[in-house]
Amino acid sequence: MSRTTAEKRQAFRTLHEEGCFVLPNPWDVGSARYLASVGFKVIATTSSGFAWSNGRPDNGVSRDTVLAHLRDMVRATDLPVNADFENGFGKDPAEVAQSVRMAIDTGVAGLSIEDSTGDPASPLFPLNVAVERIAAARRAIDEAGGDTLLVGRAENFFAGRPDLEDAIARLRAYSQAGADCLYAPGIQTREQIEAVVAAVTPKPVNLLIGGPSAFTLAELEKLGVRRVSVGGALARAAWGGLVTSVQALAEGRFDGLPKEPSGTWLNGMFEDTK
């Protein structure tokens, strides 16, 4: 029996209360259904993976297109979906609130708001402005019932401003403004992770593992991390297979084409979705 939106949101919140879980990032309906089939309890969208599938760079897709994608992803499985909602698709807090309300209506269980501007000359919103944007998202969620999880993201390490002290100050401010979970994508070392976890406890922390890592999930749990996402890594894995096959094909060779997974296996994977 399929779960209601409220039930999925509650299940998602419960996952954040203890332990550490993997939050994999599919980029389309097919990859979402595959992840559900192997037992993951939740999925999250990836702005980069989805943008690449549309022939666009990360952060290069319109709000309407992203909202349609969120609706598709929510319908794809019975799992809670966390939305990578970029910087909230708004020039000011009022527009962020409007966009968040639209995202909530898609049925997502959670959504993240970044503090990045998209302007290389000034890549991060001033702290007071960024806080106002998180607070606006919080109000929009509360007005809609309050059960959608809000993630506050400090983009320092992704935006070319790798200042851990500033990132921590931002995360603390976002927590006070109503973020339920905190996230500083790009931190990598044990010391950075421990500092972020300590700074925002008891709020849960999301850690991005976007490539090969020596950490295990058990080790990250001991460090206090609550959830681990992989961003665009799975989409890049798929693109890696495509690039390898196409490069061989362009050279007149066919040895780069994969034997597995077979078309029969893939058809079987999606048989019950006809």
C-alpha positions in Angstrom: 0.0 0.0 0.0 1.4 3.4 -0.9 2.1 5.9 1.8 0.5 9.3 2.1 2.7 12.4 1.8 2.3 13.0 5.6 3.5 9.4 6.3 6.5 9.8 4.1 7.5 13.1 5.7 7.2 11.6 9.1 9.3 8.6 8.1 11.9 10.9 6.7 12.1 13.0 9.9 12.4 9.8 12.0 15.5 8.8 10.0 17.2 11.9 11.3 16.7 11.1 14.9 19.6 8.6 15.3 22.1 6.6 13.4 23.4 7.5 10.0 21.7 6.7 6.6 22.6 7.0 3.0 20.6 9.5 0.9 21.4 8.5 -2.7 20.7 10.9 -5.5 19.0 9.6 -8.7 18.6 12.0 -11.6 15.5 10.6 -13.3 12.6 8.3 -12.7 14.4 5.1 -13.9 17.4 5.6 -11.6 15.0 6.5 -8.7 13.1 3.2 -9.2 16.3 1.2 -9.3 17.5 2.7 -6.0 14.2 1.9 -4.5 14.4 -1.7 -5.7 17.7 -2.3 -3.9 16.4 -1.2 -0.5 17.2 2.4 0.1 14.8 4.1 2.5 14.9 7.6 0.9 16.1 9.3 -2.2 17.2 12.9 -3.0 17.2 14.8 -6.2 20.4 16.2 -7.6 20.3 19.6 -9.4 23.5 18.8 -11.4 22.5 15.3 -12.4 19.1 16.5 -13.6 20.5 19.5 -15.4 23.0 17.3 -17.3 20.2 15.0 -18.3 18.6 18.1 -19.9 21.8 19.2 -21.6 22.2 22.1 -19.2 24.8 23.0 -16.6 24.1 22.7 -12.9 21.8 25.6 -11.8 20.9 26.1 -15.4 17.3 24.7 -15.3 14.2 26.8 -14.7 12.0 26.7 -11.6 9.1 25.3 -13.5 11.2 22.5 -15.0 12.6 21.6 -11.6 9.1 21.6 -10.0 7.9 19.2 -12.8 10.9 17.0 -12.1 10.1 16.9 -8.4 6.5 15.8 -9.1 7.9 13.0 -11.3 10.4 11.9 -8.7 7.7 11.9 -5.9 5.5 9.7 -8.1 8.3 7.4 -9.2 8.5 5.5 -5.9 6.9 5.2 -2.5 10.0 6.6 -0.8 10.4 10.1 0.8 12.1 12.5 -1.6 14.5 15.2 -0.5 14.6 18.1 -3.0 17.8 19.7 -4.1 16.1 23.1 -4.4 19.2 25.1 -5.3 19.0 28.6 -3.8 15.2 28.7 -3.6 14.6 30.2 -7.0 14.0 33.7 -5.7 15.7 37.1 -5.9 14.4 38.0 -2.4 12.9 36.2 0.6 9.4 36.6 -0.6 10.1 34.9 -3.8 12.0 32.1 -2.0 8.9 31.6 0.2 6.7 31.4 -2.9 9.0 28.9 -4.6 9.2 26.8 -1.4 5.4 26.6 -1.2 5.4 25.3 -4.8 8.0 22.7 -3.9 6.0 21.6 -0.9 2.9 21.1 -3.1 4.9 18.5 -5.2 4.9 16.2 -2.2 8.6 16.2 -1.3 9.5 15.2 2.2 12.3 17.7 2.5 14.1 20.5 0.6 17.4 22.3 0.8 18.1 26.0 0.3 21.6 27.1 -0.7 23.2 30.5 0.1 24.9 30.7 -3.3 24.1 33.6 -5.6 25.2 32.3 -9.0 27.4 35.4 -9.3 31.1 34.4 -9.5 32.2 37.9 -8.3 30.0 37.6 -5.2 29.2 33.9 -4.9 27.5 33.9 -1.4 24.7 36.0 -0.1 25.6 38.2 2.8 24.9 36.4 6.0 21.9 38.5 7.0 20.3 38.1 3.6 21.0 34.4 3.6 19.4 34.1 7.0 16.3 36.0 5.8 15.9 33.5 3.0 16.1 30.5 5.3 13.6 32.2 7.6 11.3 32.8 4.7 11.5 29.1 3.7 10.8 28.2 7.3 7.6 30.3 7.4 6.4 28.9 4.1 6.8 25.3 5.5 5.1 26.2 8.8 2.2 27.7 7.0 1.8 24.5 5.0 1.7 22.3 8.1 5.4 22.3 9.2 6.2 18.7 8.3 8.5 19.3 5.4 12.2 19.0 6.5 14.2 22.2 5.8 18.0 21.8 5.1 20.2 24.9 5.3 23.3 24.8 3.1 26.5 26.8 3.5 28.1 26.7 0.0 31.5 28.1 1.0 33.6 25.2 -0.2 31.6 24.9 -3.5 31.7 28.6 -4.1 35.4 29.1 -3.9 35.3 30.5 -0.4 36.6 27.5 1.6 36.4 29.3 5.0 35.4 26.7 7.6 34.8 29.3 10.3 32.5 31.3 8.1 30.7 28.2 7.0 30.1 27.2 10.6 28.8 30.7 11.5 26.4 30.4 8.6 25.2 27.0 9.6 24.6 28.1 13.2 22.6 31.1 11.9 20.5 28.9 9.6 19.8 26.6 12.5 18.5 29.5 14.5 16.5 30.7 11.6 14.6 27.3 11.5 16.7 24.9 9.4 16.1 21.3 10.6 19.3 19.9 9.1 22.6 21.5 8.2 24.9 20.9 5.3 28.3 22.3 4.2 29.0 20.5 0.9 32.7 20.2 0.2 34.1 19.5 3.7 36.2 16.4 3.6 38.5 15.9 6.5 37.7 14.3 9.8 38.5 17.6 11.6 36.2 19.6 9.4 33.3 17.1 9.8 33.8 17.0 13.6 33.8 20.8 13.8 30.6 21.1 11.8 28.8 18.4 13.8 29.9 20.0 17.1 28.8 23.5 16.0 25.2 22.6 15.2 24.4 19.7 17.6 21.8 18.5 18.3 20.6 19.3 14.8 21.5 16.6 12.2 24.3 17.1 9.7 24.3 16.0 6.0 27.7 15.1 4.6 28.4 15.0 0.8 30.6 12.1 -0.4 30.9 12.9 -4.1 33.7 10.6 -5.0 35.9 7.7 -3.7 36.4 8.1 0.1 38.2 6.1 2.8 35.3 6.8 5.2 32.7 4.1 5.9 29.2 4.8 6.9 29.9 3.3 10.3 32.9 5.7 10.8 30.8 8.7 9.8 28.1 7.7 12.3 30.8 7.7 15.0 31.7 11.3 13.9 28.1 12.3 14.5 27.0 12.5 10.8 23.3 11.7 10.4 22.9 11.4 6.7 25.3 11.0 3.7 24.3 12.1 0.1 26.4 11.6 -3.1 25.2 14.6 -5.1 25.8 14.2 -8.8 28.2 11.2 -8.3 25.7 8.5 -9.6 24.9 10.6 -12.6 28.6 11.1 -13.3 29.0 7.3 -13.0 26.4 6.9 -15.8 28.0 9.6 -17.9 31.4 7.9 -17.4 30.0 4.7 -18.9 28.5 6.6 -21.8 31.7 8.6 -22.5 33.9 5.5 -22.5 31.5 3.7 -24.9 31.2 6.7 -27.2 34.9 7.4 -27.4 35.5 3.9 -28.6 32.5 4.2 -31.1 34.0 7.4 -32.5 37.2 5.5 -33.2 35.3 2.8 -35.1 35.5 0.2 -32.3 32.7 -1.6 -30.6 34.6 -3.0 -27.6 33.5 -0.2 -25.4 29.8 -1.2 -25.5 28.7 -2.8 -22.2 27.6 -6.4 -21.8 25.7 -5.6 -18.6 23.2 -4.7 -17.6 21.3 -6.4 -20.4 18.1 -5.1 -22.0 16.3 -8.1 -20.6 17.4 -7.2 -17.1 16.4 -3.6 -17.5 13.0 -4.6 -18.9 12.4 -6.8 -15.9 13.4 -4.0 -13.5 10.6 -1.8 -14.9 8.1 -4.5 -15.8 5.7 -3.7 -13.0 5.6 0.0 -13.9 3.8 -0.4 -17.2 
